[in-house]
Amino acid sequence: MSKFIKFGLSFFIGLTVFFIVLAKIGTNSTSQALSLFFSLQGLVMLVLTALLIWVSTIKWKLILKHQGERFSTKQLAPFILIGVAMSYFTPFAIFGGEIFRVYFFKKKYPNLKIEKAIASVATDRILEVTAFFTFLIIGLLVFWLFGPVFTSALGLVALAFAGFFLTLLLVFYFSNWRKKSVLEWFMKKLALKKYLLGDKNGEMALETEQEVFRFFSLKNKVFWQGLGLAFLEYFGFFVRAVILVFFITGSFEIVKSLAVYGFTNLASLTPLPAALGALELSQGFAFSVLGFGFNKGAVFSMVWRATDLFFCFLGLFFFVKHGAEAAQDKLLNVFGKQGV
Protein backbone atom coordinates (compact mmCIF):
# COMPACT_ATOMS: atom_id res chain seq x y z
CA MET A 1 0.00 0.00 0.00
CA SER A 2 2.85 2.38 0.88
CA LYS A 3 4.32 1.86 -2.62
CA PHE A 4 1.07 3.04 -4.19
CA ILE A 5 1.06 6.08 -1.89
CA LYS A 6 4.64 6.92 -2.86
CA PHE A 7 3.85 6.44 -6.53
CA GLY A 8 0.74 8.61 -6.26
CA LEU A 9 2.66 11.32 -4.42
CA SER A 10 5.51 11.38 -6.95
CA PHE A 11 3.01 11.38 -9.82
CA PHE A 12 1.11 14.29 -8.24
CA ILE A 13 4.33 16.28 -7.78
CA GLY A 14 5.39 15.66 -11.38
CA LEU A 15 1.95 16.52 -12.72
CA THR A 16 1.89 19.75 -10.70
CA VAL A 17 5.29 20.82 -12.06
CA PHE A 18 4.17 19.85 -15.57
CA PHE A 19 1.09 22.07 -15.43
CA ILE A 20 3.07 24.93 -13.91
CA VAL A 21 5.43 24.76 -16.89
CA LEU A 22 2.46 24.64 -19.30
CA ALA A 23 0.96 27.71 -17.64
CA LYS A 24 4.28 29.52 -17.93
CA ILE A 25 4.83 28.83 -21.64
CA GLY A 26 1.23 29.45 -22.74
CA THR A 27 -0.85 27.93 -25.51
CA ASN A 28 1.34 29.12 -28.39
CA SER A 29 4.28 26.93 -27.38
CA THR A 30 2.00 23.97 -26.74
CA SER A 31 0.47 24.40 -30.21
CA GLN A 32 3.97 24.61 -31.70
CA ALA A 33 4.92 21.30 -30.07
CA LEU A 34 1.76 19.58 -31.32
CA SER A 35 2.11 20.90 -34.87
CA LEU A 36 5.77 19.84 -34.96
CA PHE A 37 5.00 16.32 -33.76
CA PHE A 38 2.06 15.84 -36.15
CA SER A 39 4.13 16.71 -39.21
CA LEU A 40 6.92 15.32 -41.38
CA GLN A 41 9.37 16.43 -38.69
CA GLY A 42 7.57 14.30 -36.13
CA LEU A 43 7.68 11.37 -38.53
CA VAL A 44 11.46 11.77 -38.76
CA MET A 45 11.65 11.54 -34.97
CA LEU A 46 9.52 8.39 -34.93
CA VAL A 47 11.48 6.66 -37.70
CA LEU A 48 14.81 7.43 -36.02
CA THR A 49 13.52 6.12 -32.68
CA ALA A 50 12.24 2.94 -34.35
CA LEU A 51 15.75 2.37 -35.77
CA LEU A 52 17.25 2.81 -32.30
CA ILE A 53 14.83 0.27 -30.83
CA TRP A 54 15.90 -2.09 -33.63
CA VAL A 55 19.56 -1.56 -32.59
CA SER A 56 18.58 -2.33 -28.99
CA THR A 57 16.87 -5.54 -30.12
CA ILE A 58 19.94 -6.59 -32.11
CA LYS A 59 22.04 -6.05 -28.98
CA TRP A 60 19.81 -8.29 -26.87
CA LYS A 61 19.78 -10.91 -29.63
CA LEU A 62 23.60 -10.86 -29.60
CA ILE A 63 23.68 -11.40 -25.83
CA LEU A 64 21.28 -14.35 -26.02
CA LYS A 65 23.29 -15.86 -28.87
CA HIS A 66 26.38 -15.67 -26.66
CA GLN A 67 24.41 -17.70 -24.09
CA GLY A 68 23.65 -20.32 -26.74
CA GLU A 69 20.06 -19.15 -27.32
CA ARG A 70 18.82 -18.15 -30.77
CA PHE A 71 15.94 -15.72 -31.25
CA SER A 72 14.93 -13.46 -34.12
CA THR A 73 14.53 -9.69 -33.80
CA LYS A 74 10.83 -10.18 -34.52
CA GLN A 75 10.53 -12.48 -31.49
CA LEU A 76 12.44 -10.12 -29.18
CA ALA A 77 11.12 -6.69 -30.22
CA PRO A 78 7.77 -6.93 -28.32
CA PHE A 79 9.59 -7.61 -25.05
CA ILE A 80 11.98 -4.70 -25.66
CA LEU A 81 8.92 -2.47 -26.08
CA ILE A 82 7.31 -3.88 -22.92
CA GLY A 83 10.48 -3.03 -20.99
CA VAL A 84 10.59 0.48 -22.47
CA ALA A 85 6.94 1.13 -21.59
CA MET A 86 7.07 -0.15 -18.02
CA SER A 87 10.36 1.66 -17.30
CA TYR A 88 8.90 4.89 -18.64
CA PHE A 89 5.87 4.81 -16.38
CA THR A 90 7.81 4.09 -13.18
CA PRO A 91 10.04 6.40 -11.13
CA PHE A 92 13.55 6.56 -12.64
CA ALA A 93 12.57 6.35 -16.29
CA ILE A 94 15.58 4.24 -17.32
CA PHE A 95 14.80 1.44 -14.83
CA GLY A 96 11.77 -0.59 -13.79
CA GLY A 97 10.71 -2.52 -16.88
CA GLU A 98 13.29 -5.29 -16.57
CA ILE A 99 11.11 -7.46 -14.31
CA PHE A 100 8.19 -7.36 -16.75
CA ARG A 101 10.49 -8.00 -19.69
CA VAL A 102 11.94 -11.11 -18.03
CA TYR A 103 8.54 -12.34 -16.81
CA PHE A 104 6.76 -12.19 -20.17
CA PHE A 105 9.81 -13.41 -22.09
CA LYS A 106 10.04 -16.48 -19.85
CA LYS A 107 6.27 -17.03 -20.09
CA LYS A 108 6.43 -16.97 -23.87
CA TYR A 109 9.44 -19.29 -24.03
CA PRO A 110 9.14 -21.63 -20.99
CA ASN A 111 12.03 -23.85 -22.16
CA LEU A 112 14.47 -20.99 -21.61
CA LYS A 113 16.26 -21.21 -18.25
CA ILE A 114 15.23 -18.40 -15.90
CA GLU A 115 18.90 -17.71 -15.09
CA LYS A 116 19.61 -17.02 -18.76
CA ALA A 117 16.53 -14.84 -19.18
CA ILE A 118 17.46 -12.69 -16.17
CA ALA A 119 21.16 -12.60 -17.08
CA SER A 120 20.46 -11.54 -20.67
CA VAL A 121 18.26 -8.62 -19.58
CA ALA A 122 20.67 -7.62 -16.79
CA THR A 123 23.60 -7.71 -19.22
CA ASP A 124 21.67 -5.64 -21.73
CA ARG A 125 20.79 -3.00 -19.12
CA ILE A 126 24.35 -2.78 -17.78
CA LEU A 127 25.65 -2.13 -21.30
CA GLU A 128 23.01 0.54 -21.85
CA VAL A 129 23.59 2.19 -18.47
CA THR A 130 27.32 2.36 -19.27
CA ALA A 131 26.58 4.32 -22.45
CA PHE A 132 23.86 6.35 -20.70
CA PHE A 133 26.18 7.63 -17.97
CA THR A 134 28.96 8.35 -20.46
CA PHE A 135 26.70 10.71 -22.42
CA LEU A 136 25.23 12.11 -19.19
CA ILE A 137 28.64 13.08 -17.79
CA ILE A 138 29.91 14.48 -21.11
CA GLY A 139 26.70 16.48 -21.54
CA LEU A 140 26.92 17.99 -18.05
CA LEU A 141 30.61 18.86 -18.52
CA VAL A 142 29.75 20.60 -21.80
CA PHE A 143 26.88 22.45 -20.12
CA TRP A 144 29.32 23.69 -17.49
CA LEU A 145 30.91 25.83 -20.24
CA PHE A 146 27.69 27.80 -20.59
CA GLY A 147 26.48 28.24 -17.03
CA PRO A 148 25.80 26.67 -13.62
CA VAL A 149 24.71 23.06 -13.83
CA PHE A 150 22.77 22.80 -10.61
CA THR A 151 20.84 25.78 -9.30
CA SER A 152 17.74 24.00 -7.99
CA ALA A 153 16.76 21.33 -5.49
CA LEU A 154 15.52 19.17 -8.39
CA GLY A 155 18.96 19.30 -10.00
CA LEU A 156 20.65 18.33 -6.74
CA VAL A 157 18.26 15.39 -6.23
CA ALA A 158 18.93 14.20 -9.79
CA LEU A 159 22.68 14.53 -9.22
CA ALA A 160 22.43 12.48 -6.03
CA PHE A 161 20.58 9.67 -7.82
CA ALA A 162 23.01 9.86 -10.75
CA GLY A 163 25.90 9.47 -8.30
CA PHE A 164 24.20 6.51 -6.62
CA PHE A 165 23.58 4.60 -9.87
CA LEU A 166 27.03 5.46 -11.20
CA THR A 167 28.58 4.08 -8.00
CA LEU A 168 26.66 0.82 -8.42
CA LEU A 169 27.86 0.57 -12.01
CA LEU A 170 31.49 1.13 -11.02
CA VAL A 171 31.16 -1.44 -8.21
CA PHE A 172 29.91 -3.99 -10.74
CA TYR A 173 32.78 -3.44 -13.19
CA PHE A 174 35.38 -3.41 -10.41
CA SER A 175 33.99 -6.62 -8.90
CA ASN A 176 33.77 -8.25 -12.30
CA TRP A 177 37.40 -7.52 -13.15
CA ARG A 178 38.47 -8.81 -9.72
CA LYS A 179 36.27 -11.90 -10.24
CA LYS A 180 34.49 -11.20 -6.96
CA SER A 181 30.78 -11.81 -6.44
CA VAL A 182 28.83 -8.62 -5.67
CA LEU A 183 25.78 -10.59 -4.50
CA GLU A 184 27.83 -12.74 -2.14
CA TRP A 185 29.39 -9.58 -0.70
CA PHE A 186 25.93 -8.08 -0.08
CA MET A 187 24.71 -11.34 1.45
CA LYS A 188 27.67 -11.32 3.80
CA LYS A 189 27.23 -7.65 4.76
CA LEU A 190 23.52 -8.13 5.41
CA ALA A 191 24.13 -11.37 7.32
CA LEU A 192 22.06 -13.28 4.77
CA LYS A 193 24.76 -15.52 3.36
CA LYS A 194 24.04 -18.55 5.53
CA TYR A 195 20.31 -18.27 4.77
CA LEU A 196 20.45 -17.67 1.02
CA LEU A 197 23.40 -19.68 -0.26
CA GLY A 198 21.65 -22.94 0.54
CA ASP A 199 18.37 -21.59 -0.76
CA LYS A 200 17.19 -22.23 -4.32
CA ASN A 201 16.63 -18.53 -5.04
CA GLY A 202 20.00 -17.59 -3.58
CA GLU A 203 21.79 -20.17 -5.69
CA MET A 204 19.86 -19.04 -8.77
CA ALA A 205 20.88 -15.42 -8.13
CA LEU A 206 24.55 -16.36 -7.89
CA GLU A 207 24.33 -18.48 -11.04
CA THR A 208 22.70 -15.56 -12.86
CA GLU A 209 25.47 -13.26 -11.66
CA GLN A 210 28.13 -15.65 -12.96
CA GLU A 211 26.33 -15.75 -16.33
CA VAL A 212 26.56 -11.96 -16.47
CA PHE A 213 30.22 -12.00 -15.38
CA ARG A 214 31.10 -14.43 -18.16
CA PHE A 215 29.85 -11.94 -20.70
CA PHE A 216 31.74 -8.94 -19.24
CA SER A 217 35.19 -10.28 -20.00
CA LEU A 218 37.69 -8.03 -21.73
CA LYS A 219 38.70 -11.05 -23.81
CA ASN A 220 35.13 -11.63 -24.95
CA LYS A 221 34.65 -10.26 -28.48
CA VAL A 222 30.88 -10.23 -28.04
CA PHE A 223 31.22 -7.94 -25.01
CA TRP A 224 32.88 -5.29 -27.16
CA GLN A 225 30.28 -5.76 -29.88
CA GLY A 226 27.46 -5.36 -27.36
CA LEU A 227 29.09 -2.31 -25.81
CA GLY A 228 29.53 -0.83 -29.28
CA LEU A 229 25.84 -1.32 -30.04
CA ALA A 230 24.89 0.29 -26.71
CA PHE A 231 26.98 3.37 -27.54
CA LEU A 232 25.54 3.40 -31.06
CA GLU A 233 22.04 3.38 -29.58
CA TYR A 234 22.69 6.28 -27.22
CA PHE A 235 24.64 8.17 -29.85
CA GLY A 236 21.49 7.81 -31.96
CA PHE A 237 19.46 9.44 -29.18
CA PHE A 238 22.00 12.26 -29.15
CA VAL A 239 21.48 12.64 -32.91
CA ARG A 240 17.74 12.74 -32.18
CA ALA A 241 18.40 15.64 -29.80
CA VAL A 242 20.47 17.45 -32.44
CA ILE A 243 17.71 17.06 -35.02
CA LEU A 244 14.98 18.19 -32.63
CA VAL A 245 16.99 21.26 -31.56
CA PHE A 246 17.37 22.08 -35.27
CA PHE A 247 13.62 21.71 -35.87
CA ILE A 248 12.90 24.10 -32.98
CA THR A 249 15.69 26.67 -33.32
CA GLY A 250 16.46 26.47 -37.05
CA SER A 251 20.20 25.89 -36.55
CA PHE A 252 22.48 22.92 -36.03
CA GLU A 253 23.97 23.24 -32.55
CA ILE A 254 26.09 20.13 -32.01
CA VAL A 255 27.81 21.21 -28.79
CA LYS A 256 24.74 22.80 -27.22
CA SER A 257 22.65 19.76 -28.23
CA LEU A 258 25.08 17.56 -26.31
CA ALA A 259 24.41 19.68 -23.22
CA VAL A 260 20.66 19.44 -23.85
CA TYR A 261 20.93 15.67 -24.20
CA GLY A 262 22.86 15.48 -20.93
CA PHE A 263 20.00 17.26 -19.16
CA THR A 264 17.47 14.98 -20.83
CA ASN A 265 19.28 11.98 -19.35
CA LEU A 266 19.58 13.71 -15.99
CA ALA A 267 15.82 14.33 -15.86
CA SER A 268 15.17 10.60 -16.36
CA LEU A 269 16.96 9.91 -13.06
CA THR A 270 14.53 11.95 -10.98
CA PRO A 271 12.17 9.78 -8.88
CA LEU A 272 9.10 10.86 -10.87
CA PRO A 273 7.04 8.61 -13.19
CA ALA A 274 7.96 9.32 -16.83
CA ALA A 275 10.17 12.16 -15.50
CA LEU A 276 6.90 14.10 -15.53
CA GLY A 277 7.57 17.77 -14.91
CA ALA A 278 11.29 17.13 -14.44
CA LEU A 279 11.92 16.87 -18.19
CA GLU A 280 10.00 20.06 -18.97
CA LEU A 281 11.61 22.02 -16.14
CA SER A 282 15.15 20.79 -16.86
CA GLN A 283 14.89 21.55 -20.57
CA GLY A 284 13.37 24.95 -19.92
CA PHE A 285 16.31 25.71 -17.64
CA ALA A 286 18.89 24.25 -20.05
CA PHE A 287 17.53 26.09 -23.09
CA SER A 288 17.44 29.35 -21.11
CA VAL A 289 21.10 29.07 -20.08
CA LEU A 290 22.10 28.04 -23.63
CA GLY A 291 20.41 31.14 -25.05
CA PHE A 292 17.44 29.48 -26.76
CA GLY A 293 14.77 30.53 -24.27
CA PHE A 294 12.64 28.67 -21.72
CA ASN A 295 9.68 28.21 -24.07
CA LYS A 296 11.73 26.42 -26.72
CA GLY A 297 13.06 24.07 -24.05
CA ALA A 298 9.49 23.22 -23.06
CA VAL A 299 8.61 22.58 -26.72
CA PHE A 300 11.66 20.30 -26.99
CA SER A 301 10.55 18.32 -23.94
CA MET A 302 6.97 17.91 -25.18
CA VAL A 303 8.00 16.63 -28.62
CA TRP A 304 10.66 14.39 -27.05
CA ARG A 305 8.05 13.01 -24.65
CA ALA A 306 5.43 12.53 -27.37
CA THR A 307 7.92 10.49 -29.44
CA ASP A 308 8.73 8.26 -26.47
CA LEU A 309 5.05 7.89 -25.58
CA PHE A 310 4.24 6.58 -29.07
CA PHE A 311 6.53 3.58 -28.48
CA CYS A 312 5.44 3.27 -24.85
CA PHE A 313 1.86 2.78 -26.00
CA LEU A 314 3.08 0.11 -28.43
CA GLY A 315 4.78 -1.53 -25.46
CA LEU A 316 1.56 -1.32 -23.44
CA PHE A 317 -0.26 -3.05 -26.29
CA PHE A 318 2.17 -5.99 -26.10
CA PHE A 319 1.97 -5.88 -22.29
CA VAL A 320 -1.80 -6.34 -22.44
CA LYS A 321 -1.51 -8.98 -25.17
CA HIS A 322 1.03 -11.13 -23.33
CA GLY A 323 -0.66 -10.45 -20.00
CA ALA A 324 -3.94 -11.80 -21.38
CA GLU A 325 -2.14 -14.89 -22.71
CA ALA A 326 -0.49 -15.48 -19.32
CA ALA A 327 -3.86 -15.10 -17.53
CA GLN A 328 -5.49 -17.50 -19.99
CA ASP A 329 -2.79 -20.11 -19.40
CA LYS A 330 -3.22 -19.69 -15.64
CA LEU A 331 -6.97 -20.22 -15.88
CA LEU A 332 -6.55 -23.27 -18.10
CA ASN A 333 -4.12 -24.78 -15.58
CA VAL A 334 -6.50 -24.11 -12.69
CA PHE A 335 -9.57 -25.57 -14.44
CA GLY A 336 -7.49 -28.39 -15.85
CA LYS A 337 -6.43 -29.44 -12.33
CA GLN A 338 -10.01 -29.19 -11.11
CA GLY A 339 -11.15 -31.41 -13.99
CA VAL A 340 -8.63 -34.01 -12.97
Backbone hydrogen bonds, N-H to C=O, Kabsch-Sander energy under -0.5 kcal/mol:
donor,donor_aa,acceptor,acceptor_aa,energy
5,I,1,M,-1.9
6,K,2,S,-2.6
7,F,3,K,-2.6
8,G,4,F,-2.8
9,L,5,I,-2.5
10,S,6,K,-2.6
11,F,7,F,-2.6
12,F,8,G,-2.2
13,I,9,L,-2.4
14,G,10,S,-2.4
15,L,11,F,-2.7
16,T,12,F,-2.3
17,V,13,I,-2.3
18,F,14,G,-2.5
19,F,15,L,-2.3
20,I,16,T,-1.9
21,V,17,V,-2.3
22,L,18,F,-2.2
23,A,19,F,-2.3
24,K,20,I,-1.8
25,I,21,V,-2.3
26,G,22,L,-1.8
29,S,25,I,-0.6
30,T,26,G,-1.2
31,S,27,T,-2.6
32,Q,28,N,-2.1
33,A,29,S,-2.2
34,L,30,T,-2.2
35,S,31,S,-2.7
36,L,32,Q,-1.9
37,F,33,A,-2.3
38,F,34,L,-2.5
39,S,36,L,-0.6
39,S,37,F,-1.3
42,G,36,L,-1.0
43,L,39,S,-1.8
44,V,40,L,-1.9
45,M,41,Q,-1.7
46,L,42,G,-2.1
47,V,43,L,-2.7
48,L,44,V,-2.4
49,T,45,M,-2.1
50,A,46,L,-2.4
51,L,47,V,-2.0
52,L,48,L,-1.8
53,I,49,T,-2.2
54,W,50,A,-1.9
55,V,51,L,-2.0
56,S,52,L,-2.2
57,T,53,I,-2.1
58,I,54,W,-2.3
59,K,55,V,-2.0
60,W,56,S,-2.0
61,K,57,T,-2.4
62,L,58,I,-2.1
63,I,59,K,-1.9
64,L,60,W,-2.4
65,K,61,K,-2.2
66,H,62,L,-1.8
67,Q,63,I,-1.2
68,G,65,K,-1.4
69,E,64,L,-2.9
71,F,69,E,-0.5
76,L,72,S,-1.6
77,A,73,T,-2.5
79,F,76,L,-0.9
80,I,76,L,-1.7
81,L,77,A,-2.3
82,I,78,P,-1.9
83,G,79,F,-2.1
84,V,80,I,-2.3
85,A,81,L,-2.6
86,M,82,I,-2.6
87,S,83,G,-2.1
88,Y,84,V,-2.0
89,F,85,A,-1.6
90,T,87,S,-1.3
92,F,270,T,-1.3
93,A,268,S,-1.3
94,I,268,S,-0.7
95,F,92,F,-2.4
101,R,97,G,-2.3
102,V,98,E,-2.5
103,Y,99,I,-2.6
104,F,100,F,-2.5
105,F,101,R,-1.7
106,K,102,V,-2.7
107,K,103,Y,-2.1
108,K,104,F,-2.2
109,Y,105,F,-1.9
112,L,109,Y,-1.8
117,A,113,K,-2.0
118,I,114,I,-2.6
119,A,115,E,-2.4
120,S,116,K,-2.5
121,V,117,A,-1.7
122,A,118,I,-2.8
123,T,119,A,-2.8
124,D,120,S,-2.1
125,R,121,V,-2.4
126,I,122,A,-2.3
127,L,123,T,-2.2
128,E,124,D,-2.1
129,V,125,R,-2.9
130,T,126,I,-1.9
131,A,127,L,-1.7
132,F,128,E,-2.9
133,F,129,V,-2.7
134,T,130,T,-1.5
135,F,131,A,-2.2
136,L,132,F,-2.2
137,I,133,F,-2.6
138,I,134,T,-2.2
139,G,135,F,-2.5
140,L,136,L,-2.2
141,L,137,I,-2.3
142,V,138,I,-2.3
143,F,139,G,-2.3
144,W,140,L,-1.5
145,L,142,V,-1.5
146,F,143,F,-1.9
147,G,143,F,-1.4
151,T,149,V,-0.6
156,L,152,S,-1.7
157,V,153,A,-2.4
158,A,154,L,-2.4
159,L,155,G,-2.2
160,A,156,L,-2.2
161,F,157,V,-2.3
162,A,158,A,-2.5
163,G,159,L,-2.6
164,F,160,A,-2.0
165,F,161,F,-2.5
166,L,162,A,-2.4
167,T,163,G,-2.1
168,L,164,F,-1.9
169,L,165,F,-2.1
170,L,166,L,-2.4
171,V,167,T,-2.5
172,F,168,L,-2.1
173,Y,169,L,-2.2
174,F,170,L,-2.7
175,S,171,V,-2.6
176,N,172,F,-2.7
177,W,173,Y,-2.4
178,R,174,F,-1.5
179,K,175,S,-0.5
179,K,176,N,-0.9
180,K,175,S,-2.8
185,W,181,S,-1.3
186,F,182,V,-2.3
187,M,183,L,-2.7
188,K,184,E,-2.2
189,K,185,W,-2.5
190,L,186,F,-2.6
191,A,188,K,-1.1
192,L,187,M,-3.6
193,K,187,M,-1.3
195,Y,192,L,-0.8
196,L,192,L,-2.6
197,L,193,K,-2.3
199,D,196,L,-1.1
203,E,199,D,-2.6
204,M,200,K,-2.3
205,A,201,N,-2.3
206,L,202,G,-2.0
207,E,203,E,-2.3
208,T,204,M,-2.4
209,E,205,A,-2.3
210,Q,206,L,-2.2
211,E,207,E,-1.8
212,V,208,T,-2.0
213,F,209,E,-2.7
214,R,210,Q,-2.2
215,F,211,E,-0.9
215,F,212,V,-0.6
216,F,212,V,-1.7
217,S,215,F,-2.0
220,N,217,S,-2.0
221,K,219,K,-0.7
223,F,220,N,-0.5
224,W,220,N,-1.2
225,Q,221,K,-1.8
226,G,222,V,-2.9
227,L,223,F,-2.6
228,G,224,W,-2.2
229,L,225,Q,-2.1
230,A,226,G,-2.1
231,F,227,L,-2.3
232,L,228,G,-2.1
233,E,229,L,-2.5
234,Y,230,A,-2.2
235,F,231,F,-2.3
236,G,232,L,-2.0
237,F,233,E,-1.4
238,F,234,Y,-1.6
239,V,235,F,-2.3
240,R,236,G,-2.1
241,A,237,F,-1.8
242,V,238,F,-2.3
243,I,239,V,-2.6
244,L,240,R,-2.3
245,V,241,A,-2.5
246,F,242,V,-2.0
247,F,243,I,-2.4
248,I,244,L,-1.8
249,T,245,V,-3.1
250,G,246,F,-2.4
253,E,251,S,-0.7
254,I,252,F,-0.5
257,S,253,E,-2.3
258,L,254,I,-1.5
259,A,255,V,-1.5
260,V,256,K,-2.3
261,Y,257,S,-2.7
262,G,258,L,-1.9
263,F,259,A,-1.8
264,T,260,V,-1.9
265,N,261,Y,-2.3
266,L,262,G,-2.1
267,A,263,F,-2.3
268,S,264,T,-1.1
269,L,266,L,-1.6
270,T,267,A,-1.5
272,L,270,T,-2.4
274,A,88,Y,-1.1
274,A,90,T,-0.9
275,A,272,L,-2.4
276,L,273,P,-2.0
278,A,276,L,-0.6
279,L,275,A,-2.5
281,L,277,G,-2.6
282,S,278,A,-2.7
283,Q,279,L,-2.3
284,G,280,E,-2.1
285,F,281,L,-2.3
286,A,282,S,-2.9
287,F,283,Q,-3.0
288,S,284,G,-1.6
289,V,285,F,-2.3
290,L,286,A,-2.3
291,G,288,S,-1.0
292,F,287,F,-2.8
293,G,287,F,-1.5
297,G,293,G,-1.4
298,A,294,F,-1.9
299,V,295,N,-2.1
300,F,296,K,-2.5
301,S,297,G,-2.3
302,M,298,A,-2.1
303,V,299,V,-2.3
304,W,300,F,-2.6
305,R,301,S,-2.6
306,A,302,M,-2.4
307,T,303,V,-2.1
308,D,304,W,-1.9
309,L,305,R,-2.9
310,F,306,A,-1.6
311,F,307,T,-1.1
312,C,308,D,-2.0
313,F,309,L,-2.6
314,L,310,F,-1.2
315,G,311,F,-2.2
316,L,312,C,-2.3
317,F,313,F,-1.8
318,F,314,L,-1.8
319,F,315,G,-2.2
320,V,316,L,-2.6
321,K,317,F,-2.3
322,H,318,F,-2.9
323,G,319,F,-2.2
324,A,320,V,-2.5
325,E,321,K,-1.7
326,A,322,H,-2.3
327,A,323,G,-2.3
328,Q,324,A,-2.3
329,D,325,E,-2.3
330,K,326,A,-2.0
331,L,327,A,-2.3
332,L,328,Q,-2.4
333,N,329,D,-2.1
334,V,330,K,-2.3
335,F,331,L,-2.8
336,G,332,L,-2.1
337,K,333,N,-2.1
338,Q,334,V,-1.9
339,G,335,F,-2.1
340,V,336,G,-1.5
